[in-house]
């Protein structure tokens, strides 16, 4: 089955760190650019970051630049988002999404990150 | 990059057609034909409904159609059905090589 499965979410204190993962299966992961998109409770979707198929190129939204790092392990078919210096406003469901020709054609079910003391 | 502007809510009766907009700028929708639309039901992941302004992925009903004029894209749902009730988000590629989502539109079937 073609799918993305996120994991690693949870409760973290402000200023803390967390790494979320996205395991891909059913398709050739190394051929696709991948993205992270987040959604705060009751709010809309917000694009966070993207990484090229070989991992050499990355891009971040201004709101997370310098704090978040996107990476991938093509040998393990896994995408990562390392989140440092977390703030209350980073509280959200984090989705990974596969990009095919400028569209997000496959999404994971999301993992909830809560930043609170 | 500011979010694309969508109406907060749109409603219609079963069988009716509704159209709602997604307004951006010359740095996104106005320049690129990489506009896509996503349906999100409560507690679920988004689902691709329209890509490249007006193309439907296989499996998506032909009741969904998209268009673009200038800096504004639009999504039309024809023959509205109860199952269409959901949140809808547009997105566009941007001149900074990133993506920007719309603010979202809640569709209610009366």
Interface residues (C-beta under 8 A of the other chain):
Chain A: X35 X37 X44 X45 X46 X47 X50 X59 X61 X62 X95 X101 X102 X103 X104 X105 X107 X108 X109 X110
Chain B: X1 X3 X32 X34 X36 X38 X40 X44 X45 X46 X47 X48 X51 X52 X57 X87 X89 X91 X93 X96 X97 X98 X99 X100 X101 X102 X103 X104
